[in-house]
Amino acid sequence: MFEYFYADSVQDIRFMKLPVMLFTEPQFAGLSNDAKLLYSLLLDRTRLSLMNGWQDADGHIYIHFKNAEIQQVLHVGAQKAVKTLRELEEVGLIRKKHIGLGKPDIIFVMQFIEPPADDENHHAGYSEPEIPERRMPQIETPAFPSAQVPHHNNQTYRVRRIQSDPSDADTMDRSREQIKENIDYDWFAECYADKEKIGGSQEELDGIVEIMTECACSTHPIRVHGQPMAAEVVKSRLMKIGSEHIQYVFDCLARVTTKIRNIKAYLITALYNAPTTIDSYYSSLVRHDMYCLE
């Protein structure tokens, strides 16, 4: 049975953007609803690629999105997944590039708004002046618990396990698989295997998955920001964590300059806070970046 919305629950929900123009503009009238939904998913993945710096030599952002993923998220068969992706390609909302060597195709998600008519110089051999590569400006990391163990020193951390019912191994396995699905674990693993530029490492990702699994199966209060919180409250928040939140936590960890004595407590609090702080964090990065360009 589903619950009512409360003031503190709406902000925890993960949303994706679905452009209204896909339903109102005549050039998109032939698109199926599945294709429109898939475009929204591809836009969401583009945001992650931007955070990772996945761009070609011309600065075009690209993504990886396998047919198997389309089948999984849309709950369709292989032929339907191919057809739906082809719809977007035929209308010009995506462009695919074959890489070969056993690697998946890369997909360029195109803007759904056509350029102004006076922008014809881009189609007449006009080349834009080179823009020097900019590094992401250094700004303060959002407030997480005060640090307590050296970070990124390749140490093996020994931490006390959160109390859970060890007899219910099936529950832990189910929670672990659900968490992996929520955070697009396979996508992270593929990136690490291909040495793609992405935050964290396979070992750090696995550690985060185990911490989240223990929290999800805990039967005792869990300390967040130094304060005990009901296990169900923490579980509810962590089960809403997506791949962009994991990237966000990795990004924050990379910017930590102080020592972290209790990495597990730090990560639990960082993960718990991620859904409510991620938008403000990246908005501040953009504002800071735009200020530096003025």
Residue, then its C-alpha position, 0 to 999 in steps of 0.5 A: m500500500f502506497e503512502y501519502f506525500y509529506a513535506d519532507s518526502v517530495q524532495d527525495i524523489r528522483f525525477m527525469k525531464l520529459p520535454v513538453m515539445l515532444f508532445t506539442e510540436p508537429q515534427f515529433a507527432g510520429l514519435s511513440n510514447d516509448a520513444k519520448l520516454l526513452y529520449s528522457l532517459l537518454l537526457d538523464r544519462t547525458r547529465l552523467s556524461l557531462m559530469n564525467g567529461w565524456q566529450d569527443a574532440d569537438g566537445h560533443i557530449y556522448i553516452h553509452f546506452k545498450n539495447a539491453e538497458i533499453q529492454q530493461v527500463l522500458h520492459v520491452g523485447a529486443q526488437k522493440a528496443v531497436k525500433t524505439l531507438r531508431e525512431l529517435e534516430e530517424v527524427g534527428l534526436i540522437r546520432k549513433k557512432h559505431i566504435g568497433l573493437g567489441k565496444p558499444d556504440i556511442i550515442f549523441v543526444m541532440q537538442f530538441i530545439e532547432p537552432p535559429a535561422d540566422d545561425e546558418n554559419h554553422h552549416a556553411g563551413y564556419s568553424e568556431p574559434e578554439i576555446p581553451e580547455r577549462r578545469m572545473p573550478q575548486i569550490e567548497t564541498p557541501a558540509f558532511p560530517s567532519a572527517q576522520v580517516p585518511h582518504h585515498n591512501n589505498q588503506t583497507y578500512r576496518v569498520r564495525r558492521i551495522q547490526s542486521d539479521p545475519s540469518d536472512a541472507d536472502t533479504m540482503d541479497r535481494s537488497r543488494e541486487q535492488i541497490k545495484e539496479n538503482i545505481d546502474y551498477d553494471w554501467f559503472a563496472e563497464c566504465y571501469a573495465d574500459k578505463e573510462k574517465i569516471g569517479g571512484s573505482q570498482e573497489e570503492l563502488d563495491g564498498i558503497v554498495e555493501i554499506m548501503t546493503e547493510c543499512a537497508c537490512s539494519t534492524h537498529p538505529i543508524r547514526v547519520h551526521g552523528q545522530p541516531m536515526a530510525a533504520e526505516v528512515v535511512k533505508s527509505r532514503l538510500m533506496k532512492i539513490g541513483s547513479e548520479h548520486i553515486q557520482y556526486v559522492f565520488d566527486c565530493l570525496a575527490r575534493v576532500t582535503t581533510k582527514i577522514r577518521n571514520i570513512k563509513a560514517y562519512l559515506i553513510t551521511a554523504l549518501y543520505n544527504a545526496p538526494t537533497t544536496i546534489d542539485s544545489y551543489y552542481s548549481s553552485l558549480v555552474r554559477h561559479d564557472m559562469y562567474c569565472l568566464e565573465 
